[in-house]
């Protein structure tokens, strides 16, 4: 087997391993799930935050004065 054909078979094997590998896809899926959860938490905090401030913080501030 010549060096050129050996190199081609090594490259073909490496490409086949790369195509068959799904670990990167799994990591991307987990990142997408985490970003979705983060967006949901941020939305909840921004929408409920002012109501909580009115309900608790303002009452405590008035009571402490």
PDB file with one MODEL, atoms N, CA, C and O in Angstrom:
MODEL        1
ATOM      1  N   UNK A   1       0.857  -1.167   0.000  1.00  0.00           N
ATOM      2  CA  UNK A   1       0.000   0.000   0.000  1.00  0.00           C
ATOM      3  C   UNK A   1       0.906   1.234   0.000  1.00  0.00           C
ATOM      4  O   UNK A   1       1.813   1.348   0.824  1.00  0.00           O
ATOM      5  N   UNK A   2       0.656   2.130  -0.909  1.00  0.00           N
ATOM      6  CA  UNK A   2       1.482   3.322  -1.002  1.00  0.00           C
ATOM      7  C   UNK A   2       1.083   4.326   0.071  1.00  0.00           C
ATOM      8  O   UNK A   2       0.025   4.210   0.689  1.00  0.00           O
ATOM      9  N   UNK A   3       1.928   5.289   0.275  1.00  0.00           N
ATOM     10  CA  UNK A   3       1.654   6.320   1.284  1.00  0.00           C
ATOM     11  C   UNK A   3       0.421   7.138   0.931  1.00  0.00           C
ATOM     12  O   UNK A   3      -0.332   7.560   1.809  1.00  0.00           O
ATOM     13  N   UNK A   4       0.223   7.358  -0.369  1.00  0.00           N
ATOM     14  CA  UNK A   4      -0.917   8.147  -0.810  1.00  0.00           C
ATOM     15  C   UNK A   4      -2.233   7.429  -0.515  1.00  0.00           C
ATOM     16  O   UNK A   4      -3.181   8.054  -0.038  1.00  0.00           O
ATOM     17  N   UNK A   5      -2.304   6.142  -0.790  1.00  0.00           N
ATOM     18  CA  UNK A   5      -3.539   5.396  -0.515  1.00  0.00           C
ATOM     19  C   UNK A   5      -3.750   5.208   0.990  1.00  0.00           C
ATOM     20  O   UNK A   5      -4.892   5.172   1.448  1.00  0.00           O
ATOM     21  N   UNK A   6      -2.678   5.090   1.757  1.00  0.00           N
ATOM     22  CA  UNK A   6      -2.797   4.989   3.214  1.00  0.00           C
ATOM     23  C   UNK A   6      -3.350   6.297   3.782  1.00  0.00           C
ATOM     24  O   UNK A   6      -4.201   6.295   4.672  1.00  0.00           O
ATOM     25  N   UNK A   7      -2.854   7.397   3.253  1.00  0.00           N
ATOM     26  CA  UNK A   7      -3.331   8.701   3.706  1.00  0.00           C
ATOM     27  C   UNK A   7      -4.811   8.871   3.373  1.00  0.00           C
ATOM     28  O   UNK A   7      -5.571   9.390   4.190  1.00  0.00           O
ATOM     29  N   UNK A   8      -5.225   8.442   2.184  1.00  0.00           N
ATOM     30  CA  UNK A   8      -6.634   8.528   1.807  1.00  0.00           C
ATOM     31  C   UNK A   8      -7.513   7.694   2.733  1.00  0.00           C
ATOM     32  O   UNK A   8      -8.596   8.133   3.122  1.00  0.00           O
ATOM     33  N   UNK A   9      -7.057   6.496   3.088  1.00  0.00           N
ATOM     34  CA  UNK A   9      -7.872   5.654   3.974  1.00  0.00           C
ATOM     35  C   UNK A   9      -7.948   6.245   5.377  1.00  0.00           C
ATOM     36  O   UNK A   9      -8.980   6.139   6.040  1.00  0.00           O
ATOM     37  N   UNK A  10      -6.870   6.861   5.829  1.00  0.00           N
ATOM     38  CA  UNK A  10      -6.894   7.518   7.150  1.00  0.00           C
ATOM     39  C   UNK A  10      -7.855   8.697   7.133  1.00  0.00           C
ATOM     40  O   UNK A  10      -8.621   8.890   8.076  1.00  0.00           O
ATOM     41  N   UNK A  11      -7.816   9.484   6.064  1.00  0.00           N
ATOM     42  CA  UNK A  11      -8.722  10.627   5.958  1.00  0.00           C
ATOM     43  C   UNK A  11     -10.171  10.154   5.872  1.00  0.00           C
ATOM     44  O   UNK A  11     -11.050  10.742   6.503  1.00  0.00           O
ATOM     45  N   UNK A  12     -10.429   9.102   5.102  1.00  0.00           N
ATOM     46  CA  UNK A  12     -11.785   8.572   4.981  1.00  0.00           C
ATOM     47  C   UNK A  12     -12.285   8.051   6.325  1.00  0.00           C
ATOM     48  O   UNK A  12     -13.445   8.266   6.675  1.00  0.00           O
ATOM     49  N   UNK A  13     -11.431   7.374   7.079  1.00  0.00           N
ATOM     50  CA  UNK A  13     -11.815   6.860   8.390  1.00  0.00           C
ATOM     51  C   UNK A  13     -12.097   8.002   9.353  1.00  0.00           C
ATOM     52  O   UNK A  13     -13.064   7.949  10.113  1.00  0.00           O
ATOM     53  N   UNK A  14     -11.271   9.023   9.329  1.00  0.00           N
ATOM     54  CA  UNK A  14     -11.475  10.174  10.201  1.00  0.00           C
ATOM     55  C   UNK A  14     -12.773  10.892   9.861  1.00  0.00           C
ATOM     56  O   UNK A  14     -13.506  11.292  10.766  1.00  0.00           O
ATOM     57  N   UNK A  15     -13.071  11.064   8.584  1.00  0.00           N
ATOM     58  CA  UNK A  15     -14.324  11.707   8.168  1.00  0.00           C
ATOM     59  C   UNK A  15     -15.528  10.872   8.591  1.00  0.00           C
ATOM     60  O   UNK A  15     -16.537  11.417   9.037  1.00  0.00           O
ATOM     61  N   UNK A  16     -15.427   9.566   8.454  1.00  0.00           N
ATOM     62  CA  UNK A  16     -16.530   8.691   8.855  1.00  0.00           C
ATOM     63  C   UNK A  16     -16.775   8.776  10.356  1.00  0.00           C
ATOM     64  O   UNK A  16     -17.927   8.795  10.791  1.00  0.00           O
ATOM     65  N   UNK A  17     -15.720   8.827  11.149  1.00  0.00           N
ATOM     66  CA  UNK A  17     -15.869   8.971  12.611  1.00  0.00           C
ATOM     67  C   UNK A  17     -16.505  10.310  12.953  1.00  0.00           C
ATOM     68  O   UNK A  17     -17.365  10.391  13.831  1.00  0.00           O
ATOM     69  N   UNK A  18     -16.080  11.358  12.256  1.00  0.00           N
ATOM     70  CA  UNK A  18     -16.613  12.695  12.513  1.00  0.00           C
ATOM     71  C   UNK A  18     -18.106  12.761  12.201  1.00  0.00           C
ATOM     72  O   UNK A  18     -18.871  13.350  12.964  1.00  0.00           O
ATOM     73  N   UNK A  19     -18.518  12.172  11.107  1.00  0.00           N
ATOM     74  CA  UNK A  19     -19.921  12.191  10.709  1.00  0.00           C
ATOM     75  C   UNK A  19     -20.772  11.359  11.671  1.00  0.00           C
ATOM     76  O   UNK A  19     -21.912  11.722  11.962  1.00  0.00           O
ATOM     77  N   UNK A  20     -20.225  10.247  12.163  1.00  0.00           N
ATOM     78  CA  UNK A  20     -20.980   9.366  13.056  1.00  0.00           C
ATOM     79  C   UNK A  20     -21.054   9.884  14.489  1.00  0.00           C
ATOM     80  O   UNK A  20     -21.917   9.461  15.258  1.00  0.00           O
ATOM     81  N   UNK A  21     -20.156  10.796  14.850  1.00  0.00           N
ATOM     82  CA  UNK A  21     -20.108  11.303  16.222  1.00  0.00           C
ATOM     83  C   UNK A  21     -21.282  12.231  16.479  1.00  0.00           C
ATOM     84  O   UNK A  21     -21.488  13.186  15.731  1.00  0.00           O
ATOM     85  N   UNK A  22     -22.059  11.966  17.532  1.00  0.00           N
ATOM     86  CA  UNK A  22     -23.229  12.781  17.860  1.00  0.00           C
ATOM     87  C   UNK A  22     -23.081  13.515  19.187  1.00  0.00           C
ATOM     88  O   UNK A  22     -24.056  14.093  19.669  1.00  0.00           O
ATOM     89  N   UNK A  23     -21.918  13.512  19.784  1.00  0.00           N
ATOM     90  CA  UNK A  23     -21.742  14.179  21.072  1.00  0.00           C
ATOM     91  C   UNK A  23     -21.922  15.686  20.950  1.00  0.00           C
ATOM     92  O   UNK A  23     -22.504  16.307  21.840  1.00  0.00           O
ATOM     93  N   UNK A  24     -21.443  16.275  19.886  1.00  0.00           N
ATOM     94  CA  UNK A  24     -21.595  17.714  19.697  1.00  0.00           C
ATOM     95  C   UNK A  24     -23.048  18.112  19.574  1.00  0.00           C
ATOM     96  O   UNK A  24     -23.455  19.150  20.097  1.00  0.00           O
ATOM     97  N   UNK A  25     -23.837  17.300  18.888  1.00  0.00           N
ATOM     98  CA  UNK A  25     -25.258  17.589  18.736  1.00  0.00           C
ATOM     99  C   UNK A  25     -25.964  17.543  20.083  1.00  0.00           C
ATOM    100  O   UNK A  25     -26.847  18.358  20.349  1.00  0.00           O
ATOM    101  N   UNK A  26     -25.587  16.608  20.926  1.00  0.00           N
ATOM    102  CA  UNK A  26     -26.196  16.518  22.253  1.00  0.00           C
ATOM    103  C   UNK A  26     -25.871  17.748  23.082  1.00  0.00           C
ATOM    104  O   UNK A  26     -26.737  18.272  23.782  1.00  0.00           O
ATOM    105  N   UNK A  27     -24.636  18.211  23.010  1.00  0.00           N
ATOM    106  CA  UNK A  27     -24.243  19.404  23.761  1.00  0.00           C
ATOM    107  C   UNK A  27     -25.027  20.623  23.293  1.00  0.00           C
ATOM    108  O   UNK A  27     -25.431  21.456  24.103  1.00  0.00           O
ATOM    109  N   UNK A  28     -25.238  20.724  21.995  1.00  0.00           N
ATOM    110  CA  UNK A  28     -26.003  21.851  21.460  1.00  0.00           C
ATOM    111  C   UNK A  28     -27.451  21.771  21.923  1.00  0.00           C
ATOM    112  O   UNK A  28     -28.058  22.794  22.238  1.00  0.00           O
ATOM    113  N   UNK A  29     -28.006  20.572  21.967  1.00  0.00           N
ATOM    114  CA  UNK A  29     -29.387  20.419  22.438  1.00  0.00           C
ATOM    115  C   UNK A  29     -29.516  20.842  23.899  1.00  0.00           C
ATOM    116  O   UNK A  29     -30.476  21.522  24.261  1.00  0.00           O
ATOM    117  N   UNK A  30     -28.567  20.451  24.734  1.00  0.00           N
ATOM    118  CA  UNK A  30     -28.607  20.856  26.139  1.00  0.00           C
ATOM    119  C   UNK A  30     -28.445  22.364  26.279  1.00  0.00           C
ATOM    120  O   UNK A  30     -29.077  22.975  27.141  1.00  0.00           O
ATOM    121  N   UNK A  31     -27.618  22.963  25.453  1.00  0.00           N
ATOM    122  CA  UNK A  31     -27.440  24.418  25.500  1.00  0.00           C
ATOM    123  C   UNK A  31     -28.734  25.132  25.115  1.00  0.00           C
ATOM    124  O   UNK A  31     -29.080  26.158  25.701  1.00  0.00           O
ATOM    125  N   UNK A  32     -29.439  24.592  24.137  1.00  0.00           N
ATOM    126  CA  UNK A  32     -30.709  25.199  23.730  1.00  0.00           C
ATOM    127  C   UNK A  32     -31.755  25.082  24.838  1.00  0.00           C
ATOM    128  O   UNK A  32     -32.524  26.015  25.067  1.00  0.00           O
ATOM    129  N   UNK A  33     -31.786  23.941  25.523  1.00  0.00           N
ATOM    130  CA  UNK A  33     -32.718  23.769  26.641  1.00  0.00           C
ATOM    131  C   UNK A  33     -32.383  24.745  27.761  1.00  0.00           C
ATOM    132  O   UNK A  33     -33.279  25.370  28.328  1.00  0.00           O
ATOM    133  N   UNK A  34     -31.109  24.878  28.080  1.00  0.00           N
ATOM    134  CA  UNK A  34     -30.684  25.789  29.146  1.00  0.00           C
ATOM    135  C   UNK A  34     -31.013  27.237  28.800  1.00  0.00           C
ATOM    136  O   UNK A  34     -31.434  27.997  29.672  1.00  0.00           O
ATOM    137  N   UNK A  35     -30.831  27.627  27.550  1.00  0.00           N
ATOM    138  CA  UNK A  35     -31.158  28.996  27.170  1.00  0.00           C
ATOM    139  C   UNK A  35     -32.662  29.234  27.225  1.00  0.00           C
ATOM    140  O   UNK A  35     -33.095  30.334  27.568  1.00  0.00           O
ATOM    141  N   UNK A  36     -33.459  28.236  26.896  1.00  0.00           N
ATOM    142  CA  UNK A  36     -34.909  28.364  27.011  1.00  0.00           C
ATOM    143  C   UNK A  36     -35.363  28.533  28.451  1.00  0.00           C
ATOM    144  O   UNK A  36     -36.237  29.348  28.748  1.00  0.00           O
ATOM    145  N   UNK A  37     -34.762  27.759  29.337  1.00  0.00           N
ATOM    146  CA  UNK A  37     -35.095  27.877  30.762  1.00  0.00           C
ATOM    147  C   UNK A  37     -34.683  29.249  31.281  1.00  0.00           C
ATOM    148  O   UNK A  37     -35.415  29.879  32.044  1.00  0.00           O
ATOM    149  N   UNK A  38     -33.512  29.706  30.864  1.00  0.00           N
ATOM    150  CA  UNK A  38     -33.047  31.032  31.282  1.00  0.00           C
ATOM    151  C   UNK A  38     -33.963  32.142  30.808  1.00  0.00           C
ATOM    152  O   UNK A  38     -34.240  33.085  31.548  1.00  0.00           O
ATOM    153  N   UNK A  39     -34.434  32.031  29.575  1.00  0.00           N
ATOM    154  CA  UNK A  39     -35.356  33.035  29.041  1.00  0.00           C
ATOM    155  C   UNK A  39     -36.674  33.023  29.808  1.00  0.00           C
ATOM    156  O   UNK A  39     -37.251  34.078  30.071  1.00  0.00           O
ATOM    157  N   UNK A  40     -37.150  31.834  30.166  1.00  0.00           N
ATOM    158  CA  UNK A  40     -38.396  31.737  30.930  1.00  0.00           C
ATOM    159  C   UNK A  40     -38.240  32.360  32.318  1.00  0.00           C
ATOM    160  O   UNK A  40     -39.139  33.054  32.794  1.00  0.00           O
ATOM    161  N   UNK A  41     -37.116  32.115  32.954  1.00  0.00           N
ATOM    162  CA  UNK A  41     -36.866  32.695  34.288  1.00  0.00           C
ATOM    163  C   UNK A  41     -36.775  34.216  34.187  1.00  0.00           C
ATOM    164  O   UNK A  41     -37.355  34.926  35.008  1.00  0.00           O
ATOM    165  N   UNK A  42     -36.058  34.714  33.199  1.00  0.00           N
ATOM    166  CA  UNK A  42     -35.921  36.164  33.036  1.00  0.00           C
ATOM    167  C   UNK A  42     -37.274  36.820  32.778  1.00  0.00           C
ATOM    168  O   UNK A  42     -37.564  37.879  33.334  1.00  0.00           O
ATOM    169  N   UNK A  43     -38.091  36.210  31.952  1.00  0.00           N
ATOM    170  CA  UNK A  43     -39.418  36.754  31.665  1.00  0.00           C
ATOM    171  C   UNK A  43     -40.271  36.791  32.923  1.00  0.00           C
ATOM    172  O   UNK A  43     -40.968  37.772  33.182  1.00  0.00           O
ATOM    173  N   UNK A  44     -40.215  35.725  33.698  1.00  0.00           N
ATOM    174  CA  UNK A  44     -40.996  35.668  34.935  1.00  0.00           C
ATOM    175  C   UNK A  44     -40.539  36.734  35.920  1.00  0.00           C
ATOM    176  O   UNK A  44     -41.366  37.407  36.536  1.00  0.00           O
ATOM    177  N   UNK A  45     -39.237  36.889  36.071  1.00  0.00           N
ATOM    178  CA  UNK A  45     -38.712  37.871  37.022  1.00  0.00           C
ATOM    179  C   UNK A  45     -39.100  39.284  36.608  1.00  0.00           C
ATOM    180  O   UNK A  45     -39.498  40.088  37.451  1.00  0.00           O
ATOM    181  N   UNK A  46     -38.989  39.594  35.326  1.00  0.00           N
ATOM    182  CA  UNK A  46     -39.333  40.941  34.882  1.00  0.00           C
ATOM    183  C   UNK A  46     -40.826  41.227  35.003  1.00  0.00           C
ATOM    184  O   UNK A  46     -41.216  42.355  35.305  1.00  0.00           O
ATOM    185  N   UNK A  47     -41.654  40.231  34.774  1.00  0.00           N
ATOM    186  CA  UNK A  47     -43.100  40.475  34.830  1.00  0.00           C
ATOM    187  C   UNK A  47     -43.636  40.484  36.255  1.00  0.00           C
ATOM    188  O   UNK A  47     -44.578  41.219  36.549  1.00  0.00           O
ATOM    189  N   UNK A  48     -43.067  39.699  37.131  1.00  0.00           N
ATOM    190  CA  UNK A  48     -43.569  39.597  38.502  1.00  0.00           C
ATOM    191  C   UNK A  48     -42.789  40.492  39.456  1.00  0.00           C
ATOM    192  O   UNK A  48     -43.266  40.780  40.554  1.00  0.00           O
ATOM    193  N   UNK A  49     -41.616  40.932  39.063  1.00  0.00           N
ATOM    194  CA  UNK A  49     -40.751  41.700  39.948  1.00  0.00           C
ATOM    195  C   UNK A  49     -41.375  42.972  40.474  1.00  0.00           C
ATOM    196  O   UNK A  49     -41.270  43.256  41.667  1.00  0.00           O
ATOM    197  N   UNK A  50     -42.020  43.746  39.622  1.00  0.00           N
ATOM    198  CA  UNK A  50     -42.614  45.006  40.075  1.00  0.00           C
ATOM    199  C   UNK A  50     -43.791  44.755  41.017  1.00  0.00           C
ATOM    200  O   UNK A  50     -44.012  45.520  41.956  1.00  0.00           O
ATOM    201  N   UNK A  51     -44.537  43.693  40.767  1.00  0.00           N
ATOM    202  CA  UNK A  51     -45.649  43.362  41.658  1.00  0.00           C
ATOM    203  C   UNK A  51     -45.139  42.956  43.036  1.00  0.00           C
ATOM    204  O   UNK A  51     -45.733  43.321  44.050  1.00  0.00           O
ATOM    205  N   UNK A  52     -44.052  42.210  43.078  1.00  0.00           N
ATOM    206  CA  UNK A  52     -43.484  41.808  44.360  1.00  0.00           C
ATOM    207  C   UNK A  52     -42.914  43.008  45.104  1.00  0.00           C
ATOM    208  O   UNK A  52     -43.007  43.086  46.329  1.00  0.00           O
ATOM    209  N   UNK A  53     -42.330  43.935  44.369  1.00  0.00           N
ATOM    210  CA  UNK A  53     -41.793  45.133  45.017  1.00  0.00           C
ATOM    211  C   UNK A  53     -42.927  45.923  45.665  1.00  0.00           C
ATOM    212  O   UNK A  53     -42.797  46.396  46.794  1.00  0.00           O
ATOM    213  N   UNK A  54     -44.004  46.057  44.966  1.00  0.00           N
ATOM    214  CA  UNK A  54     -45.154  46.783  45.514  1.00  0.00           C
ATOM    215  C   UNK A  54     -45.741  46.049  46.716  1.00  0.00           C
ATOM    216  O   UNK A  54     -46.115  46.677  47.707  1.00  0.00           O
ATOM    217  N   UNK A  55     -45.822  44.738  46.632  1.00  0.00           N
ATOM    218  CA  UNK A  55     -46.465  43.965  47.692  1.00  0.00           C
ATOM    219  C   UNK A  55     -45.615  43.875  48.954  1.00  0.00           C
ATOM    220  O   UNK A  55     -46.156  43.935  50.058  1.00  0.00           O
ATOM    221  N   UNK A  56     -44.321  43.736  48.820  1.00  0.00           N
ATOM    222  CA  UNK A  56     -43.497  43.470  50.001  1.00  0.00           C
ATOM    223  C   UNK A  56     -42.541  44.606  50.346  1.00  0.00           C
ATOM    224  O   UNK A  56     -42.560  45.103  51.472  1.00  0.00           O
ATOM    225  N   UNK A  57     -41.719  45.019  49.413  1.00  0.00           N
ATOM    226  CA  UNK A  57     -40.653  45.978  49.714  1.00  0.00           C
ATOM    227  C   UNK A  57     -41.211  47.325  50.141  1.00  0.00           C
ATOM    228  O   UNK A  57     -40.757  47.911  51.124  1.00  0.00           O
ATOM    229  N   UNK A  58     -42.198  47.815  49.398  1.00  0.00           N
ATOM    230  CA  UNK A  58     -42.754  49.135  49.746  1.00  0.00           C
ATOM    231  C   UNK A  58     -43.417  49.117  51.116  1.00  0.00           C
ATOM    232  O   UNK A  58     -43.302  50.085  51.868  1.00  0.00           O
ATOM    233  N   UNK A  59     -44.101  48.043  51.447  1.00  0.00           N
ATOM    234  CA  UNK A  59     -44.745  47.948  52.770  1.00  0.00           C
ATOM    235  C   UNK A  59     -43.711  47.888  53.886  1.00  0.00           C
ATOM    236  O   UNK A  59     -43.896  48.498  54.939  1.00  0.00           O
ATOM    237  N   UNK A  60     -42.627  47.157  53.661  1.00  0.00           N
ATOM    238  CA  UNK A  60     -41.570  47.071  54.672  1.00  0.00           C
ATOM    239  C   UNK A  60     -40.884  48.421  54.819  1.00  0.00           C
ATOM    240  O   UNK A  60     -40.555  48.828  55.934  1.00  0.00           O
ATOM    241  N   UNK A  61     -40.660  49.127  53.700  1.00  0.00           N
ATOM    242  CA  UNK A  61     -40.016  50.432  53.757  1.00  0.00           C
ATOM    243  C   UNK A  61     -40.857  51.421  54.539  1.00  0.00           C
ATOM    244  O   UNK A  61     -40.314  52.231  55.290  1.00  0.00           O
ATOM    245  N   UNK A  62     -42.166  51.372  54.379  1.00  0.00           N
ATOM    246  CA  UNK A  62     -43.053  52.279  55.115  1.00  0.00           C
ATOM    247  C   UNK A  62     -43.058  51.911  56.595  1.00  0.00           C
ATOM    248  O   UNK A  62     -43.084  52.802  57.444  1.00  0.00           O
ATOM    249  N   UNK A  63     -43.034  50.629  56.921  1.00  0.00           N
ATOM    250  CA  UNK A  63     -43.065  50.180  58.309  1.00  0.00           C
ATOM    251  C   UNK A  63     -41.777  50.527  59.034  1.00  0.00           C
ATOM    252  O   UNK A  63     -41.811  50.791  60.236  1.00  0.00           O
ATOM    253  N   UNK A  64     -40.661  50.536  58.357  1.00  0.00           N
ATOM    254  CA  UNK A  64     -39.359  50.811  58.994  1.00  0.00           C
ATOM    255  C   UNK A  64     -39.214  52.289  59.284  1.00  0.00           C
ATOM    256  O   UNK A  64     -38.514  52.645  60.232  1.00  0.00           O
ATOM    257  N   UNK A  65     -39.828  53.155  58.531  1.00  0.00           N
ATOM    258  CA  UNK A  65     -39.704  54.612  58.750  1.00  0.00           C
ATOM    259  C   UNK A  65     -40.278  54.976  60.046  1.00  0.00           C
ATOM    260  O   UNK A  65     -40.272  56.150  60.417  1.00  0.00           O
TER     261      UNK A  65
ENDMDL
END
